[in-house]
């Protein structure tokens, strides 16, 4: 398997997968390669790319219906709890599946703990270890490698799920994710993610209050967007949470979008945006539920733990990057809705594009797109009026009444006229 800048993972049948810079020679038992311990439990071994140009390879043994991809780094204290929860969820779904764990850049015994768990429980686990360079040891590479590793184990008609090693899916998590994928309603399912109640209770009250205010802003923005650009698959209210702690998708859709984007942080949102750019249906479902850690010693720079810790340290409270000033929130959703409705009407589409302040060359490029997902991805990237800027918490609080006013106006405009009254 090739990940990042050519880090290869050797494949061992019925065993563990270990990264190396060149093909290792592995036998049953434990061997060493350039100071790296390689575990294997017998069978043949080979070093092959798992994903190349969106195509998966065949290991030569039967593939399963689904795989759970778990990236893990220094998670020896939590990984077994995650695996226990995943195993319980697997017991509630009739088709065969496996858990795949991608351990990267760990300095603790994460891999050893996971393997010991698999032996005790006789559970279908595949584990790989790799080490990215310092510049590439980020959430995007870890998630991509974990999903590609999982993808290699499922059929073309199968499904991929992913969670985090510090998270615990609910007992019905597999079924709640796979049901809408299996019936064709969605190509991607974003589940509901909540913080561990005990860890959340230990946070200072002012952190909790600020989090509640930020969530109020987020939900008001979602409601406004739903009024201006309704999503038939996700009628309001819906949770709108995108988290790597609970994502599920069809393997075919994952192949179609070219895998997960390799970005330093926010890889979960980037993957969902890639699905939307391909006009693949994304469902925000309440039924798949995961509890994730509220710890302060996070593994991903820019992640949730990193954000909470920085606020406790007294650094400037910058809000989630998805939260924008009220007028920008209204403009983005309004423009998206207009473009969606006018995709087949060139005159109206040009009128909407002109508001995005695109250059003439960009306007010509925009006219070449025949699918909405492609068009909107291009416009969001190209328009200077849609450049995102993270707000400080104080600015967000000042913007909240304005955002609620936009929401109220949009709600009145969308409300049906009373009987007998003309528009």
VOGU-3710 file (C-alpha; in Angstrom, 3 decimals, decimal comma):
1> xxxxxxxxxx> 0,000/0,000/0,000  1,360/3,405/-0,890  0,472/6,311/1,374  1,746/9,864/1,685  5,169/10,158/0,102  5,603/6,556/-0,868  5,399/4,870/2,551  4,649/1,237/1,723  2,698/-1,244/3,826  3,499/-4,937/3,485
11> xxxxxxxxxx> 0,532/-7,238/3,270  0,556/-10,441/5,312  -2,289/-12,917/4,964  -4,131/-13,429/8,249  -1,762/-11,150/10,058  -0,606/-7,600/10,583  0,463/-5,073/8,022  3,596/-3,101/8,717  4,950/-0,082/6,858  8,445/-0,009/5,495
21> xxxxxxxxxx> 10,454/1,981/2,986  11,211/-1,154/0,996  9,685/-4,577/0,699  10,379/-6,530/3,907  10,995/-10,229/4,164  8,527/-11,550/6,754  7,914/-14,972/8,174  5,651/-16,335/10,810  6,519/-14,690/14,104  8,427/-11,445/14,561
31> xxxxxxxxxx> 11,216/-10,101/12,372  13,004/-6,788/12,098  13,675/-4,510/9,167  15,848/-1,443/9,621  15,018/-1,376/13,310  11,250/-1,761/12,715  9,507/-4,730/14,202  7,290/-6,592/11,733  4,568/-8,915/13,014  3,165/-11,752/10,938
41> xxxxxxxxxx> 1,140/-14,853/11,733  2,062/-17,079/8,835  0,971/-17,163/5,241  2,373/-15,373/2,244  3,416/-11,743/2,260  3,660/-9,152/-0,455  3,975/-5,407/-0,838  1,415/-3,918/-3,202  -0,431/-0,627/-3,687  -3,916/-0,742/-2,192
51> xxxxxxxxxx> -5,337/2,250/-4,050  -4,019/3,577/-7,344  -6,033/5,927/-9,542  -9,199/5,015/-7,665  -8,851/1,250/-8,230  -8,482/-1,314/-5,469  -6,406/-4,458/-5,679  -7,279/-8,044/-4,873  -5,499/-9,748/-1,960  -6,459/-13,164/-3,246
61> xxxxxxxxxx> -8,910/-14,068/-0,482  -12,663/-13,410/-0,125  -13,652/-9,798/0,494  -16,313/-8,721/2,949  -19,413/-6,568/2,728  -18,085/-3,728/4,868  -15,019/-2,537/6,754  -14,616/-0,074/9,626  -11,569/2,168/9,099  -9,934/3,459/12,282
71> xxxxxxxxxx> -6,859/5,699/12,159  -4,987/5,557/15,474  -2,008/7,352/16,959  -0,889/6,928/20,584  -4,276/5,529/21,608  -3,255/2,645/23,898  -5,610/3,892/26,647  -8,693/4,113/24,430  -8,349/1,826/21,422  -9,773/-1,291/23,116
81> xxxxxxxxxx> -12,908/0,593/24,202  -13,378/1,693/20,586  -12,892/-1,859/19,312  -15,346/-3,235/21,898  -17,979/-0,773/20,703  -17,324/-1,570/17,041  -17,614/-5,285/17,723  -20,981/-4,826/19,451  -22,188/-2,808/16,478  -21,034/-5,525/14,073
91> xxxxxxxxxx> -23,070/-8,130/15,959  -26,226/-6,243/14,978  -25,693/-6,551/11,205  -26,073/-9,835/9,365  -23,414/-9,423/6,667  -19,748/-10,137/7,246  -17,430/-7,242/7,967  -14,037/-6,488/9,489  -12,313/-3,803/11,527  -9,219/-2,256/9,984
101> xxxxxxxxxx> -6,851/-0,182/12,122  -4,176/2,075/10,640  -1,641/2,924/13,369  0,580/5,814/12,373  3,518/7,527/14,085  2,706/5,979/17,457  5,152/5,989/20,353  3,040/3,816/22,624  1,524/0,314/22,502  -1,584/1,065/20,421
111> xxxxxxxxxx> -0,886/-1,735/17,933  -0,030/-4,248/20,655  -3,224/-3,462/22,569  -5,354/-3,778/19,441  -3,776/-7,120/18,528  -4,205/-8,465/22,046  -7,852/-7,436/21,911  -8,308/-9,271/18,596  -6,766/-12,448/20,006  -8,910/-12,386/23,139
121> xxxxxxxxxx> -12,121/-11,789/21,211  -11,329/-13,812/18,081  -12,482/-10,759/16,149  -11,912/-10,005/12,442  -9,225/-7,328/12,729  -6,656/-6,183/10,177  -3,974/-3,819/11,454  -1,322/-1,805/9,677  1,429/0,426/10,993  3,177/3,207/9,131
131> xxxxxxxxxx> 5,236/6,281/9,882  4,733/9,501/7,960  7,355/12,213/7,801  6,911/15,069/10,282  5,381/17,258/7,570  2,929/14,549/6,515  1,930/13,200/9,938  -1,497/14,816/9,951  -5,147/13,794/10,049  -5,594/13,924/6,275
141> xxxxxxxxxx> -2,899/11,359/5,517  -3,986/9,136/8,395  -7,654/9,122/7,325  -6,799/8,542/3,668  -4,488/5,648/4,498  -7,041/4,135/6,872  -9,864/4,344/4,328  -7,718/3,022/1,478  -6,613/0,145/3,692  -10,242/-0,640/4,526
151> xxxxxxxxxx> -11,291/-0,278/0,884  -8,920/-3,049/-0,126  -10,873/-5,501/2,007  -14,423/-4,924/0,713  -16,255/-5,868/-2,452  -17,032/-3,367/-5,186  -20,630/-3,355/-3,933  -19,557/-2,986/-0,297  -19,373/-0,156/2,195  -16,799/1,747/4,210
161> xxxxxxxxxx> -17,344/3,179/7,669  -14,891/5,227/9,679  -14,605/6,320/13,269  -11,802/7,458/15,576  -9,828/5,415/18,071  -11,007/7,657/20,934  -14,675/7,178/19,999  -17,335/4,574/20,758  -20,116/3,845/18,231  -23,563/2,856/19,493
171> xxxxxxxxxx> -24,659/-0,819/19,290  -26,869/-0,134/16,239  -24,283/2,050/14,480  -23,536/-0,376/11,628  -27,180/-0,964/10,735  -28,136/2,690/11,117  -25,402/3,647/8,651  -25,727/0,840/6,144  -29,529/0,837/5,820  -29,717/4,165/3,887
181> xxxxxxxxxx> -26,654/3,184/1,858  -28,094/-0,219/0,985  -31,455/1,161/-0,140  -29,791/3,787/-2,344  -30,984/6,868/-0,468  -27,449/8,066/0,159  -23,879/7,568/-0,989  -22,529/9,066/2,257  -24,017/9,069/5,764  -22,895/11,589/8,387
191> xxxxxxxxxx> -23,845/10,350/11,829  -24,533/12,242/15,042  -21,496/12,724/17,274  -21,594/13,786/20,906  -18,907/14,402/23,518  -18,345/11,935/26,327  -20,626/13,190/29,107  -18,127/12,659/31,931  -15,334/14,494/30,113  -17,691/17,253/28,999
201> xxxxxxxxxx> -18,792/17,771/32,618  -15,194/18,491/33,624  -14,890/21,442/31,244  -15,156/24,933/32,771  -18,653/26,434/32,621  -17,527/29,308/30,422  -16,257/26,853/27,795  -19,620/25,047/27,868  -21,542/28,326/27,557  -19,436/29,481/24,619
211> xxxxxxxxxx> -19,849/26,119/22,929  -23,636/26,426/23,312  -23,584/29,914/21,769  -21,472/28,687/18,853  -23,858/25,777/18,307  -26,799/28,186/18,313  -25,085/30,219/15,584  -24,303/27,056/13,604  -27,880/25,798/13,735  -29,308/29,202/12,813
221> xxxxxxxxxx> -26,998/29,274/9,801  -28,100/25,753/8,816  -31,752/26,733/9,072  -31,192/29,843/6,954  -29,388/27,777/4,318  -32,250/25,254/4,332  -34,744/28,033/3,658  -32,729/29,590/0,832  -31,448/26,368/-0,739  -33,587/23,426/0,421
231> xxxxxxxxxx> -32,054/19,949/0,432  -34,774/17,385/-0,238  -32,724/14,591/1,337  -32,182/16,609/4,519  -35,273/18,672/5,322  -34,911/21,008/8,279  -34,251/20,260/11,091  -31,169/18,070/10,625  -27,950/17,973/12,633  -25,478/19,005/9,908
241> xxxxxxxxxx> -22,510/17,481/11,777  -19,554/16,300/9,694  -17,073/14,337/11,782  -14,615/11,579/11,030  -15,935/9,917/14,183  -19,012/8,799/12,207  -18,943/8,635/8,422  -20,149/5,823/6,160  -20,115/5,549/2,385  -20,399/3,096/-0,453
251> xxxxxxxxxx> -17,127/1,738/-1,771  -18,220/2,605/-5,309  -18,759/6,248/-4,357  -15,404/6,369/-2,564  -13,740/5,091/-5,734  -15,661/7,548/-7,885  -14,460/10,616/-5,968  -10,861/9,426/-5,977  -10,563/8,690/-2,265  -10,261/11,020/0,691
261> xxxxxxxxxx> -8,543/14,395/0,163  -5,132/14,661/1,792  -5,374/17,906/3,757  -3,677/18,730/7,083  -6,960/19,108/8,999  -10,670/19,107/8,254  -10,276/15,980/6,133  -13,789/14,808/7,054  -15,419/17,975/5,684  -13,162/17,912/2,641
271> xxxxxxxxxx> -14,322/14,361/1,880  -17,994/15,344/2,149  -17,368/18,338/-0,130  -15,769/15,960/-2,639  -18,924/13,804/-2,586  -21,124/16,877/-3,106  -18,910/18,077/-5,963  -19,718/14,764/-7,667  -23,469/15,222/-6,990  -23,493/12,214/-4,688
281> xxxxxxxxxx> -26,260/12,307/-2,045  -25,076/13,000/1,513  -27,464/12,168/4,358  -27,221/13,720/7,830  -28,751/10,943/9,890  -29,681/11,018/13,577  -29,773/7,240/13,982  -26,025/6,460/13,692  -24,607/7,782/16,963  -21,077/7,950/18,328
291> xxxxxxxxxx> -19,662/9,234/21,612  -16,229/10,791/21,235  -13,637/11,968/23,680  -13,655/15,484/25,111  -9,993/15,242/26,058  -7,537/18,127/25,822  -4,484/16,168/24,626  -5,527/15,686/21,019  -3,638/13,927/18,223  -4,649/16,081/15,238
301> xxxxxxxxxx> -3,412/19,687/15,018  -6,426/21,917/14,494  -8,798/19,250/15,778  -11,431/19,517/18,494  -9,090/18,770/21,414  -6,561/21,244/20,075  -9,268/23,904/19,842  -10,542/23,357/23,395  -7,012/23,353/24,808  -6,104/26,606/23,050
311> xxxxxxxxxx> -9,170/28,317/24,500  -8,356/27,115/27,999  -4,842/28,480/27,524  -6,294/31,939/26,959  -5,652/32,171/23,228  -8,030/34,126/21,010  -11,306/32,235/20,626  -11,665/31,725/16,894  -14,911/30,078/15,892  -15,361/27,121/13,618
321> xxxxxxxxxx> -14,305/27,984/10,066  -17,768/27,097/8,758  -19,313/29,988/10,737  -19,364/33,235/8,790  -20,716/36,759/9,356  -24,463/36,994/8,881  -24,487/38,667/5,464  -21,850/36,262/4,082  -23,878/33,303/5,375  -26,987/34,661/3,644
331> xxxxxxxxxx> -25,097/35,448/0,428  -23,473/31,999/0,172  -26,747/30,108/0,664  -28,736/32,481/-1,559  -26,216/32,253/-4,396  -26,034/28,478/-4,129  -29,813/28,207/-4,298  -30,040/30,534/-7,303  -27,347/28,635/-9,189  -28,983/25,310/-8,426
341> xxxxxxxxxx> -32,360/26,509/-9,717  -30,947/28,212/-12,824  -28,441/25,561/-13,933  -30,365/24,961/-17,196  -31,138/28,644/-17,788  -27,952/30,303/-19,058  -29,229/33,858/-18,680  -30,269/33,457/-15,072  -27,161/31,431/-14,326  -24,964/34,218/-15,734
351> xxxxxxxxxx> -26,804/36,761/-13,605  -26,085/34,724/-10,480  -22,464/34,157/-11,485  -21,936/37,885/-11,998  -22,812/38,442/-8,334  -19,970/36,129/-7,384  -17,530/38,659/-8,898  -15,897/36,133/-11,200  -13,509/37,304/-13,885  -14,475/36,963/-17,546
361> xxxxxxxxxx> -12,233/33,945/-17,894  -13,757/32,388/-14,792  -17,249/33,075/-16,154  -16,347/31,234/-19,354  -15,030/28,301/-17,340  -18,135/28,227/-15,158  -20,356/27,939/-18,229  -18,655/24,676/-19,194  -19,969/22,790/-16,153  -23,078/20,727/-16,743
371> xxxxxxxxxx> -23,466/19,362/-13,203  -24,302/21,507/-10,215  -21,752/19,933/-7,885  -18,866/20,789/-10,196  -20,175/24,294/-10,792  -20,605/25,131/-7,117  -17,196/23,708/-6,169  -15,625/25,945/-8,813  -17,564/29,053/-7,795  -16,785/28,608/-4,102
381> xxxxxxxxxx> -13,096/28,302/-4,908  -12,949/31,153/-7,419  -15,231/33,819/-5,985  -13,550/36,506/-3,861  -16,946/37,093/-2,247  -16,955/33,543/-0,853  -13,518/33,503/0,756  -13,865/32,162/4,275  -12,582/34,078/7,294  -12,729/32,719/10,828
391> xxxxxxxxxx> -14,583/34,988/13,220  -13,547/35,756/16,754  -16,109/34,713/19,351  -16,970/38,344/20,161  -17,675/39,040/16,481  -19,856/35,939/16,258  -21,936/37,081/19,213  -22,422/40,498/17,585  -23,446/38,792/14,327  -25,919/36,366/15,913
401> xxxxxxxxxx> -28,897/38,811/16,103  -28,298/39,790/12,463  -28,189/36,146/11,424  -31,437/35,440/13,243  -33,032/38,401/11,454  -31,965/36,974/8,079  -33,398/33,604/9,159  -36,718/35,142/10,218  -37,080/37,102/6,958  -36,324/33,962/4,914
411> xxxxxxxxxx> -38,866/31,971/6,942  -41,592/34,549/6,304  -40,773/34,619/2,585  -40,957/30,824/2,407  -44,204/30,551/4,378  -47,303/29,791/2,272  -49,716/32,699/1,852  -52,968/32,522/3,844  -55,944/31,127/1,941  -57,483/33,688/-0,337
421> xxx> -54,467/36,001/-0,263  -52,516/36,580/-3,457  -48,728/36,804/-3,495
//
